[in-house]
Amino acid sequence: MRVLFLSLFYTILIMNGNTNIVENQQTTLLRDKTRSEKRIHEIDFVRGFCMLLVFMDHLFWNFRYFGYMWSFSSSPDVAAFFTRASENAGFYWGHPFRSLVRVAVLFTFLFVSGISTAFSKNNYKRAAQMLVFYFVIQIGTNLINPYWVETFGSDALINFNVIGVVALSVLAYSFFHEKSWRSLVIITFLLGIFYLMVLPFIHKDLSTNHSGAFNYINVWPLWQSNNTMNHEADYMPLFPYIITFFLGALFSRFAYTKRKSYFGKMKFWEKPICFIGRHSLIFYLAHQIIFVGLFALVGTLTGWGI
């Protein structure tokens, strides 16, 4: 019946001279299908898998924080449960394994971002879009931080994170998008030299004479500084991750010259993860807001508090 109805519908449109509507709909469907088929799904899969690990990481953070809060405002049995949940989540967050996984995920994410950026036709536009998101996050967290500190007792500042790193990396790569692979090798090598041999001396000098102000241009890992930015949430330095990004872009010049997947067609079970990978920016921006909102809603409805 559905096929018969659609056939009748298109026949009526054609008889009334509305062939453009049919052609436009068919063209749109064909274009969407072509775009989907041209994507290299293992890149989307790896990016999506990294996002799942980020979801897990932040979910543990919420259990650590809200579990601690709820352990004081619940019945004895419920309080005992949330105490254990908070302790287990805290054990994960304080364990070296979590730090190792986090670094591995970040390096992998930047590497595949470099690969996919090499396929883009307009990296200036991509960089501009991501910079807008970055500035919205920066301005927004600075505005809500006084309220957040008063309510939760912790900072919500995000002055620089993975979105800022990717945005600046894409912008930097835009100048070399049409250059040869040799140019990419040279720029990647120079970035490495700058990170390993130049930054330490600049950082040491400015940290001594200017109270570590150099860190505020977001290029140095926080664990190598003693300034007040150590408490900043979700911080991620530009170096060394921009080097990883350029390595990914360089890798694509050799591994994906034909822009085809090495693993054939996408499997059914891969589709949800690939979907997350294709829309990683949206998921990254939204997931923690949703998590915190859900936990806060539960705490409000149950009277356990937020």
C-alpha positions, 0 to 999 in steps of 0.5 A, spaced: 500 500 500 505 504 501 509 503 494 502 504 491 500 510 495 507 513 493 506 511 486 500 515 485 502 521 489 508 522 484 503 520 478 499 526 480 505 531 481 507 529 474 500 530 471 500 537 474 507 539 472 510 539 478 516 534 476 521 539 479 518 537 486 519 530 485 526 531 482 528 535 487 526 530 492 530 524 488 536 528 488 536 530 495 536 522 497 541 521 492 546 526 495 545 524 502 546 516 500 552 518 496 555 522 502 554 516 506 557 511 502 563 516 501 565 516 508 570 512 511 566 509 516 572 506 520 574 513 522 567 515 524 567 508 528 574 510 532 572 517 533 565 515 536 568 509 540 573 515 543 566 519 544 563 513 548 569 513 553 568 520 554 561 519 556 563 513 561 569 518 564 564 524 565 558 519 567 563 516 573 565 524 575 557 525 576 557 518 580 562 521 584 560 528 585 552 526 586 553 520 589 557 524 595 552 529 595 546 524 596 550 520 601 548 525 606 541 526 604 538 519 603 535 513 608 541 509 611 540 504 605 540 509 600 546 513 603 550 506 603 549 505 596 551 512 594 557 512 598 560 506 595 558 509 588 562 515 589 568 511 592 568 507 586 567 513 581 573 516 585 577 510 585 577 510 578 578 518 577 584 518 581 587 511 578 593 512 573 589 507 569 584 513 568 590 518 566 593 513 561 586 512 557 584 519 557 591 521 554 590 515 549 583 517 547 585 524 546 591 523 542 587 518 538 581 523 537 586 528 534 589 523 530 583 521 526 581 528 526 587 530 522 585 524 517 578 527 516 580 534 516 585 532 510 578 530 506 575 537 507 574 542 502 573 548 506 577 547 512 577 555 513 569 554 514 570 548 519 575 552 523 570 558 524 564 554 526 568 550 531 571 557 534 564 559 535 563 553 539 569 554 543 568 562 544 561 560 546 563 555 551 569 559 554 564 565 555 558 561 558 562 558 563 566 564 565 559 567 566 556 561 570 562 560 574 560 565 580 554 561 581 557 554 580 562 556 585 557 558 590 552 552 589 557 546 588 563 549 591 567 547 585 569 551 578 566 551 572 571 554 568 573 552 561 577 557 558 581 552 553 579 544 551 579 539 546 574 544 541 579 549 542 585 545 540 581 542 534 579 548 531 586 551 532 589 545 529 584 545 523 585 553 522 593 551 522 592 546 517 588 550 512 594 553 510 597 547 508 591 543 505 593 544 498 601 543 499 605 537 498 606 531 503 613 534 504 611 540 506 606 537 512 613 533 514 617 539 515 611 543 519 610 537 523 617 536 524 618 544 526 612 543 531 615 538 534 622 541 535 618 547 538 614 543 543 620 539 545 626 544 545 623 551 545 617 551 549 620 549 555 625 555 555 620 560 554 615 557 559 621 557 564 623 564 563 616 567 563 614 562 569 619 565 573 618 573 571 611 573 570 608 568 575 606 563 569 602 568 565 605 564 559 600 558 560 594 563 559 595 562 551 593 555 552 599 552 549 603 548 555 600 542 559 597 544 566 601 538 570 608 542 568 605 549 571 604 551 578 599 557 576 591 558 578 589 554 571 590 548 575 583 547 577 580 549 570 575 544 568 576 540 561 583 543 560 587 541 554 593 544 551 594 546 544 601 542 545 603 536 543 596 535 541 596 539 534 602 535 533 598 529 533 593 532 528 598 534 523 601 527 524 594 524 522 593 529 516 600 526 514 598 519 515 591 520 510 596 522 504 599 515 504 593 511 507 587 514 504 589 516 497 583 513 494 579 515 500 576 508 501 575 504 507 579 498 508 574 494 511 568 494 506 561 496 507 559 498 514 556 493 519 550 493 522 552 494 529 557 499 527 552 504 525 550 507 532 558 508 534 559 511 527 553 516 527 556 518 534 563 519 530 560 523 525 556 528 530 562 528 535 562 535 536 554 535 538 555 529 542 561 532 546 557 539 547 551 536 549 552 530 553 555 533 560 549 538 560 544 532 559 548 528 564 548 533 569 541 535 568 538 528 569 542 527 575 540 534 578 533 532 576 533 526 580 536 529 586 530 535 586 525 530 585 527 525 590 529 530 595 536 528 595 539 535 593 544 537 588 
